[in-house]
Amino acid sequence: MTTTEATAPEAPDPEQEFRRLGEQLLRTAKSSRVRAAVQALVEERTILAVPAVRHALVLDSDAGEVAHFEGLSGLQYGLGLDEGQRSFLHLVLSMVGIGITTLASVQDLDDRRLQIMLRAILRLAGNDDIAVGRRLPPAPATGPR
């Protein structure tokens, strides 16, 4: 007589699960604004990796998991995010029309998040012709010489 051991199912690979969630949220985005915002969160990665953010953002629907940004609207300061993550999230929420965040808050972003946000703004504008990541020429001197 042989005994069969009951094996616990393998835990899903966190990387694969993150990729699957990102693809699902992009697939179920109902507008270009939501799609650009979701893509920014997927690229930024650290915010969407926070369980409290996923719990507030992701809703189950007949179509599967969808991004519900309104769920984040009053919770930004209770999600356990650091200052850089919060600044980025405020800009993402402004892309979908939630909150009042000035564009000047991009100065609070590090280089990596700034590039992601610039690409998100281009997606939002429907522009795929401008590349992000090139060095800008120095600003011209102003005033009398």
N, C-alpha and C positions, 0 to 999 in steps of 0.2 A: 504494500500500500504506500502510495506516495502522498506527500502533503504538499499542497501548493501554498506558497507564502503569498499573503495579500500584500501587494506593493502599493504604496501610496503613489498617486499620480504625480508626475514631476511638476514642480512649480514652473509657471511660465517664465521664460527668459525676460527679464525686465526691459532689455533693449528691444526685443521683438514686440513686447506689449506696448511700449512707448510708440514704436513705429506704427503698429496697428491702430492705436488710438488716434494718432495724428492723421493717418490716412482716412480713418472713418470720419473724423471731425471735418476734414477738408471735403470729403465726398458729400456730407450732409449740410454743408454751408449753404444757406439760402440766398446769399447776396455776395457781391464782390467785396463789400466792406467786411463782412464776416469772414470770408475766405482769406482776405489779406491779414486780418487780425489773428486768425487761427494759424496761418502760416508763420507769422511773426513769433507767436508763442511756441510753435513747434521748433523753429530755428533757434530761439533763445534757450529753450530746453529746461533750464533750472526752475522756472516758474511753474510750468506744466507738470514737472516732476513732484511738486509739493502736493501731498494727498489732500490737504484742505482746499487747495485751488481746484483740483480735479473734482472734488465733492461739490464745490459751489458752482463750477462751470458746466460740468457734463450732466446732461439729462438723458434718460432712456426714453425713446419714442418708438413709434411703429417702424420708423426707418432705421432704428439703431441709435447709437449714442450721437447726440448733437450738442454743439456749443450753445450755451444759454448765458450770454454775457451779462444779462440783467441779474443773474444770480451772484455776480461778483460786485455789483454796484455799491453796496453798503458795507462790504467786508474787507476792503483793501488793507485796512490796518490790523485786522484780526487773523490774517492768513499765515503769519510767521515769516513774512518776506523781509529781506534786508532793504536798505534805502534804494540801492540801484535797481533791484527787482521791482520795487514799488513804483519808482519813476517810470520804468519801462511799461509796467502794467497800466499805469494811468494814461500813457500815450496810446497804448493798444485800445483801451476802453474808449478813448476819444475818437478812434477810428470808426467805431460802431455807434457813435453818438451818445455815449454815456459819460457824464461828468464834464467838468470844464477844466481842461488842462491846456496851458499855453504851450506853443511850440518852443518857447525859450527853455522849456524843461529838458530839451535834448542835451543841454550842457551838463546835465547830471548823469548822462550815460557814459559808460566806458566805450572804448573804440569798437569792441565786438558788438555790443548792443546798438551802438549808433549805426553801424553798417547794416544790421538787421532792420532797424527802423527805417533807414533810407530805402532799402529794398521794399519794405512794406508800403511806404508812401508811393513809390513808383508803381507797385502793383495796384494800389488803390486808384491811382491816376490812369491805370490802363496802359502804362508806358513800359515797354520791354526793350527800348532802344538805348537807354542810358545805363552805363555800367557803374557800379558802385565799387569803390576800392582804389581808385586812382588818386594820386596825390593832387591836391588842388594847387593852382598857381598862387603865389603870394598876393594878398590884397594890394591894390594900387594905393600908393600914398595919397592922402588927401590934405587939402589945406595949402597955404602959401609955402613956397620954397625959399 
